[in-house]
Amino acid sequence: MSQFNDRERAEEKKFQLDQELEFKAQARRAKLVGLWAAGLIGLSEGAAEDYAKSVVMADLEEAGSEDLFRKIRADLDLHAVQLSDHQIRAKMDEALAEARAAVKAGT
């Protein structure tokens, strides 16, 4: 029975670690997308960092990525940046893959 309990605890720890890494990757994705959008909007370096932080905060409003998408879509529309929903979502997917790789690599 001890081996079973040890295995169960190990699985729980692995699940917890995986969840933490995914949370970090999601936050990093939001920052990357925010910096990308800031560049399209034409923000300066300091303003781009502040904007990216606001995007990360917006991504925490609800589970999933729709809150992030809505924020980026609205801000791009406000600044008359012409991109399709598909292009924005593709960039979000690309940024998530990049963020997961970076988190996994520990960078």
C-alpha positions as CSV (number, residue, x, y, z in Angstrom):
1,M,0.0,0.0,0.0
2,S,2.9,2.3,0.7
3,Q,4.1,2.1,-2.9
4,F,0.6,3.0,-4.1
5,N,0.5,6.1,-1.8
6,D,4.0,7.1,-3.0
7,R,3.0,6.8,-6.6
8,E,-0.2,8.8,-6.0
9,R,1.7,11.6,-4.3
10,A,4.2,11.6,-7.1
11,E,1.4,11.9,-9.7
12,E,-0.2,14.7,-7.7
13,K,3.1,16.6,-7.5
14,K,3.7,16.1,-11.2
15,F,0.2,17.4,-12.0
16,Q,0.8,20.4,-9.8
17,L,4.1,21.2,-11.4
18,D,2.6,20.8,-14.9
19,Q,-0.2,23.2,-13.9
20,E,2.4,25.8,-12.6
21,L,4.4,25.5,-15.8
22,E,1.3,25.9,-18.0
23,F,0.3,29.0,-16.0
24,K,3.7,30.5,-16.6
25,A,3.6,29.7,-20.3
26,Q,0.1,31.3,-20.6
27,A,1.4,34.5,-18.8
28,R,4.5,34.6,-21.1
29,R,2.3,34.1,-24.1
30,A,0.1,37.0,-23.1
31,K,3.2,39.2,-22.7
32,L,4.6,38.1,-26.1
33,V,1.3,38.8,-27.8
34,G,1.1,42.1,-26.0
35,L,4.5,43.2,-27.2
36,W,3.6,42.1,-30.7
37,A,0.4,44.1,-30.6
38,A,2.2,47.1,-29.1
39,G,4.6,47.0,-32.1
40,L,1.7,47.0,-34.5
41,I,0.0,49.9,-32.6
42,G,3.3,51.8,-32.7
43,L,4.0,52.1,-28.9
44,S,7.5,53.1,-27.7
45,E,9.6,50.6,-25.7
46,G,8.4,51.7,-22.3
47,A,4.8,52.1,-23.3
48,A,5.0,48.6,-25.0
49,E,6.1,47.0,-21.8
50,D,3.3,48.7,-19.8
51,Y,0.8,47.6,-22.5
52,A,2.1,44.0,-22.4
53,K,1.6,44.0,-18.6
54,S,-2.0,45.2,-19.1
55,V,-2.5,42.3,-21.6
56,V,-1.2,39.8,-19.0
57,M,-3.7,41.2,-16.5
58,A,-6.5,41.0,-19.0
59,D,-5.7,37.4,-19.7
60,L,-6.3,36.6,-16.0
61,E,-9.9,37.8,-16.2
62,E,-11.3,34.3,-17.1
63,A,-10.2,30.8,-17.9
64,G,-9.1,30.2,-21.5
65,S,-7.8,32.6,-24.1
66,E,-10.9,34.4,-25.1
67,D,-10.3,37.3,-22.7
68,L,-6.8,37.7,-24.3
69,F,-8.2,37.6,-27.8
70,R,-10.9,40.2,-27.0
71,K,-8.4,42.6,-25.5
72,I,-6.0,42.4,-28.5
73,R,-8.9,42.5,-31.0
74,A,-10.4,45.6,-29.3
75,D,-7.1,47.4,-29.0
76,L,-6.0,46.7,-32.6
77,D,-9.5,47.9,-33.8
78,L,-9.1,51.0,-31.7
79,H,-5.9,51.9,-33.5
80,A,-7.2,50.9,-37.0
81,V,-4.8,47.9,-37.3
82,Q,-6.2,45.7,-40.0
83,L,-5.8,42.0,-39.0
84,S,-8.2,39.2,-39.3
85,D,-9.3,37.1,-36.2
86,H,-7.5,34.2,-37.8
87,Q,-4.2,36.2,-37.9
88,I,-4.5,37.2,-34.3
89,R,-5.3,33.7,-33.1
90,A,-2.5,32.3,-35.2
91,K,-0.1,34.7,-33.5
92,M,-1.5,33.7,-30.1
93,D,-0.9,30.0,-30.9
94,E,2.6,30.8,-32.1
95,A,3.4,32.7,-29.0
96,L,2.0,29.9,-26.8
97,A,4.3,27.4,-28.5
98,E,7.2,29.7,-28.0
99,A,6.3,30.4,-24.4
100,R,5.9,26.7,-23.6
101,A,9.3,25.9,-25.1
102,A,10.9,28.8,-23.1
103,V,9.3,27.7,-19.8
104,K,10.3,24.1,-20.4
105,A,13.9,25.2,-21.1
106,G,13.8,27.2,-18.0
107,T,14.5,30.5,-19.7
